[in-house]
Amino acid sequence: MLIVEDDEMNSELLHTVFKRNGFEVLIARNGTTALEMAQARLPDVIVCDVNMGAMSGYQVCAGIRQNPATAHIPFIIQTGSESDVERQKALDAGATDFLPKMSGWPRLVERVKSLLA
């Protein structure tokens, strides 16, 4: 799996949570690196934050979907917002799922596992 998160504390937390649940975890700290890593490693699933500076999670998702080599990879967008507008932006960008960060890590792990089942 590939975690795309520019906040070091959040990325380390996600890394630990998923590692403890048996996942092999890669981390990208920005959108450009995420696109490169996805192309090179073809992860089973991508979990991506929305707000990351130069390239948003929506742009990363759209880039993943535009590349035939990565278009099939399940993509979960995470954000601090629970708004319907944010959910629609995620779906419009091609996200497989949208999950507010306030939902908690157990729910995120559940979603990832269900996408890989």
Buried (B, 14 or more C-beta within 10 A) or exposed (E): BBBBBBEEEBBEBBBEBBEEBEBEBBBBBBBEBBBEBBEEEEBBBBBBBBEBEEBBBBBBBBBBBEEEEBEEBBBBBBBEBEEEEBBEBBBEBBBBBBBBBEEEBEEBBBBBEEBEE
